[in-house]
Amino acid sequence: MAPAFKLYGNRGSANSERVRLMLLDAGFTDYEYVVLNPDVSLKGPDHLLLHPFGKIPALVMSDGFTLFESRAICTFLARTLNLPLLPTASDTEGTALFEQAASVETCYFAEHTSVLALELFAKPVLGLGETDDCAVERARKALEVWAEGVDRILEKQEEGFMAGKEFSLVDVFYLPMVKRMEDCGATDVLLGRDRIREWWERCLERPAVKEWEETAVNRQAVIAYLEKLKAEGNVVAYTLPDV
């Protein structure tokens, strides 16, 4: 019997890991994980049919429905699989708080961690040029603003999570990039505040999240993987990496 869907990604991509982590936490295994190497195939016509921007992840359901963008994929699958990571439709206040927390992650966190991942991870690892120290400094300052705001939010949500008392999809949205910041030497600005560090530790109390965190692909693993691809004669040609 065919799997429920195919997920196209790579474990070196934090965006791909966002979806894989959600499925791991749910214990859902009825899918095929199609590994796409960091080569020119991402810009090929076949993949561009799945993801018009030549990125990962991409999702193809068994009925042919196709979706890209990791947060959209996570939300769709959480609803389709009835995972307890979203507020119920009748919980209007819970839904509003969830959307608020998701917006905070997108507007105040994701953009700036992506800059750090590009400048401090992708550029040196993939040979994409010199690190822009000014961009790094701006991103770190912006993340300090995020940390101040989230610290206030978590102060009101004693021993809670980003969208309320329960672990939710918003926490899943955050986790891969928090982990990636270890390779960027930037966890100080994220986890330097007690309440945010305690949130991270609460997330790691979930067995699947802990397993994911301990086996996540790090800088050394990515370098070794790229060297293996090159040794095998594969063309590695990143222009703007999916970090």
C-alpha positions, -999 to +999 in steps of 0.1 A: +000+000+000+013+034-010+023+058+018+000+087+028+024+112+012+059+120+001+080+146+019+109+161-001+137+175+020+171+171+035+181+168+071+206+195+068+177+220+061+161+235+092+130+241+072+127+205+062+134+195+098+105+215+110+081+191+092+100+160+101+101+170+138+064+174+139+058+140+124+084+124+147+067+140+177+033+126+165+048+092+160+035+093+124+056+071+100+033+064+071+051+086+046+081+085+023+110+109+030+126+117-003+161+131+003+171+159-021+208+166-022+221+203-022+228+202-059+214+217-091+184+193-090+166+217-068+165+241-097+155+214-122+121+214-140+108+184-120+114+200-086+102+234-097+068+218-104+067+210-067+083+242-054+083+271-078+113+287-059+135+256-060+136+251-022+127+225+003+106+210+018+078+201-006+048+177+001+030+155-024-001+137-010-012+103-024-040+120-043-016+143-060-022+174-038+011+194-036+022+220-011+054+239-003+066+261+026+073+243+059+048+261+081+020+256+056+029+219+053+030+215+091-004+232+095-020+212+067-007+179+081-016+187+117-052+193+106-053+164+081-038+139+107-058+154+136-027+161+156-031+178+190-009+208+180-036+232+169-064+249+189-099+234+182-121+253+158-145+262+186-117+278+207-117+312+192-095+328+219-070+299+217-069+302+179-063+340+182-034+334+207-020+307+185-020+330+154-005+357+175+024+335+186+029+322+151+031+358+138+057+366+165+079+336+152+076+347+116+080+385+121+104+388+150+125+356+149+126+337+116+140+365+094+168+373+118+178+337+125+178+331+088+203+359+084+226+344+110+222+309+095+232+323+061+261+344+073+275+321+100+266+287+087+258+285+050+285+310+037+314+293+055+302+258+050+291+261+014+317+286+003+293+314-006+315+343+002+326+364+031+305+368+062+288+402+064+296+412+100+272+442+098+243+419+089+252+396+117+252+425+142+219+438+130+204+403+133+217+398+168+203+431+179+169+423+164+169+390+182+176+407+214+143+426+208+126+393+202+140+378+234+128+408+254+093+405+241+091+367+244+104+369+279+074+391+288+051+366+271+065+336+290+063+355+323+025+355+319+024+319+308+040+302+338+058+270+328+041+272+294+049+273+258+050+299+230+012+298+223-001+290+258+000+262+284+004+233+259+031+224+234+019+235+200+029+238+163+044+272+171+070+255+193+077+232+164+082+262+142+109+276+165+129+245+174+149+237+143+163+273+140+171+274+178+191+243+173+208+257+141+219+287+161+242+264+181+263+261+149+262+299+146+274+306+181+242+326+187+224+306+214+234+332+239+210+358+226+182+332+223+186+311+255+204+337+277+172+346+294+160+321+321+124+319+309+134+312+272+160+286+283+134+269+305+110+269+276+136+251+255+142+226+283+104+219+286+103+212+249+132+187+253+112+169+280+092+155+251+109+122+242+106+127+204+119+162+206+148+151+227+156+123+202+155+148+174+177+173+192+204+147+199+205+134+164+201+167+145+226+174+117+253+198+127+280+218+109+305+189+109+279+165+095+270+189+067+306+194+058+313+157+057+281+151+037+291+177+011+326+162+008+311+128+002+289+141-025+318+158-043+339+127-039+312+107-057+312+132-085+279+150-076+277+187-085+271+209-055+259+243-067+241+264-041+234+300-049+210+309-021+208+281+004+178+267+022+192+270+057 
